Amino acid sequence: MQHPSVLTREAAAELLRRHGITPTHQRLEIAHVLFARRQHLSADQILALVNLRHSETSKATVYNTLKLFLEKGMIREVIVDPSKVFYDSNTAPHHHFYNTVSGELIDIDAQSMQVEGLPAVPEGMVAERVDIIIRIRPESAAVAAA
């Protein structure tokens, strides 16, 4: 899904309506943060950015809105480990590099990778998508003892 690089309040409201979401003030603020550009943000980062503009937004509101946006297919959830979840405004098929030192996620175009030899899915099931996260670090960073 393409999102405009400059998201006006009216464009944000229309984006939410197209996905069957009532555009409340707080949802508009969260949408503005998420969809102003393609990015990967944690819920805490979203909360901090929203509260720079609108200090009345609670953490619960951010999490509830993110859950709603996920259910409506507006964002993807990228779980790099159980304690690090990012919300990705790019819902097109793609994969990620995850910098284990800086915590940065970098998109990898799905067309630049081929995945072969996937196992058959269990009977009665279909594959929804394949998410690949390649963990990287600077060469100069020390390798943690295993």
N, C-alpha and C positions, 0 to 999 in steps of 0.2 A: 504494500500500500504506500503510495506517495503522499507525503504531507508537505504542505507549503513551507518554504524556508522562513517566511515571515508570517506568523499566525496572528491575525487580528482577532479581536474578541468575537466579531461576527463570524469569521471563518471557523473559529473554535466551536462556536455554538452550532453552526451548520454541520461540522464534522461529528459532533456528539449526536445531533438529531438523526443524521444518516445511519447511525449505528443503534438507533432506538433508545438513546439515553437523554433524559431531561437535563438540559444545561443549567445546573445551579451555579451560583457564584463560585463555590469552592471547586466544583468539577471543572469549570472554565479555567480557573487558576492552575489546577493540576495539568489540564490538557495543554495550556500555554507552555508550561515548563517541559512537558514530555515531547510535544510535537513541533516545537520551534525549530528543531533540527534533528537529524538522526543521531541518537546517542544511547548510551547505556548508563542508567542511573540506579542507585539503590533507593529504597524507600526513604531512608534518612536523608539522602541527598535531595530527593524530591521535596521532602518536608522543609528542609532548610531553604531551598530556592523559592518555594511557594511562600514561605513566611517572610522572605525578604520583601515580597510585594504585598502580602496579605497575612498579617500576623495572627489571624483568628483560626487558622486551620489546625486541627488536631492530628496527631499521629494515626488515630483510629480512622479518621476521615480519609487520610491518604491511603491507608491499607484497604479500606472498603472500596474506594474509587479504583485503585489498581486492580482489585479483584474483579470489579465490574468491567473495566477496560479489557482485562484478560478474557472474561467470559464472552465479550462481544467481538473478540478477535482484533482489537485495536493495537495491542502490544503483545510481545512475547516475554515469557519469564525465562531467564537464563540463570541456572543454578550452577555456580562454579564449585561450590562445596556447601555443606549444610548451613554454614554461617554466612555465606555470601550469595545473595540473590540480587540480580540486576534486572531492570525492566527496560526492554529494547523497543524503541519506537519504530524499528525497521522490521516489518512482518513478512517481507519477501523471503524466500528460501535463501538461507546463508548459514555459515558456520562462524566460529570465533577462534582467535588467538586470545589467550588469557595470560597477561604478564603477572607472574606470581610475586614479583617484587613490588611493582607499582600498583597492582590491582586493576590495571586498564584492560578493557576488552576492545578488540579490534576486529571488525568484520572481515570475513573471507567470503568472496563471491562463490556461491554454490556451483557455478559453472566451471570454476577453476579446480574442482576436486571431483574425483570419481570414487565411489564406494562400491566395492565388489565383495561377493561372498557373504552377504547378509543371510542369517538363518531364516528358515521358513517361520512365519508367525504361527502361534497356536491356532488350532481349528476354531473357526467362528470369529476370528479377529482379523483386523486389517492394520497395516502399518500407517500411522498418522504422519510421522515425519522422523527424520534422523537428525539429531543434533550432535555436532562434533565440536569439542573444545580442545584445542591444542595448547597445552601449558608451556609457556616460554619464560625465559629469564635472560638478562644480559649475560654475555659470556663471562664478564668480570665478577658476577655475583657468586658468592660461595654456594656450593651445593650442600644442602642440609644432610646431615648423617642419616642414613636409613636405619 
